[in-house]
């Protein structure tokens, strides 16, 4: 079982909110991890969006709009990237990442379609 | 503004060694506040971390690649490099170099990979 699992795709309408999940493998407690989120558009490198561990331990990437925010769902053992006020330019692949057992691990990515 | 630029052969033969270099400009590579890394992305697939290196010493490797990978730092040239030995077609990917942040205040030696190069495509084929 993969360390991080993301849904392969998600669709949402312009102006709406989108909640992207990153579920940690059973036995790995999301509460102890900083979860990092990246956005990647076709033909471009990933862009760092934000980091979230808790409300007191979080960081917005440089120049990243406040429409992008992080949270966790402890009951689901998952990290969440919330994008509010969706815009067409938000259509992209989104990856979560954690530092686990002295290695960076990426989730498989979620393709967000804004339509 | 920090910029990273990957360079290296586009085509590598199976069983040979893939060698890439990342040139760092607009900032210092010899800093205790940052570390440096390589990440790859096979065609149409997701991201895979390959390796990281710290200026003060210390390297970390993806366990699945550890036996075949070497990452090194050349501060005189403001570059860091990746060597992947005995490649197969599975190594075909876009390879990105990136800067990582060290968050001393919170005790995190491995924090966000916050600046990335544009990536370079490597194809493994005979």
HADDOCK unambig.tbl for C-alpha pairs under 7 A between the chains (distance, minus, plus):
assign (segid A and resid 36 and name CA) (segid B and resid 112 and name CA) 6.83 0.50 0.50
assign (segid A and resid 44 and name CA) (segid B and resid 118 and name CA) 6.65 0.50 0.50
assign (segid A and resid 45 and name CA) (segid B and resid 116 and name CA) 6.63 0.50 0.50
assign (segid A and resid 45 and name CA) (segid B and resid 117 and name CA) 6.94 0.50 0.50
assign (segid A and resid 45 and name CA) (segid B and resid 118 and name CA) 5.56 0.50 0.50
assign (segid A and resid 45 and name CA) (segid B and resid 119 and name CA) 6.70 0.50 0.50
assign (segid A and resid 48 and name CA) (segid B and resid 114 and name CA) 5.49 0.50 0.50
assign (segid A and resid 103 and name CA) (segid B and resid 60 and name CA) 6.93 0.50 0.50
assign (segid A and resid 103 and name CA) (segid B and resid 61 and name CA) 6.94 0.50 0.50
assign (segid A and resid 103 and name CA) (segid B and resid 62 and name CA) 6.19 0.50 0.50
assign (segid A and resid 104 and name CA) (segid B and resid 49 and name CA) 6.02 0.50 0.50
assign (segid A and resid 105 and name CA) (segid B and resid 49 and name CA) 6.78 0.50 0.50
assign (segid A and resid 106 and name CA) (segid B and resid 47 and name CA) 6.35 0.50 0.50
assign (segid A and resid 106 and name CA) (segid B and resid 48 and name CA) 6.51 0.50 0.50
assign (segid A and resid 108 and name CA) (segid B and resid 46 and name CA) 5.51 0.50 0.50
assign (segid A and resid 109 and name CA) (segid B and resid 46 and name CA) 6.32 0.50 0.50
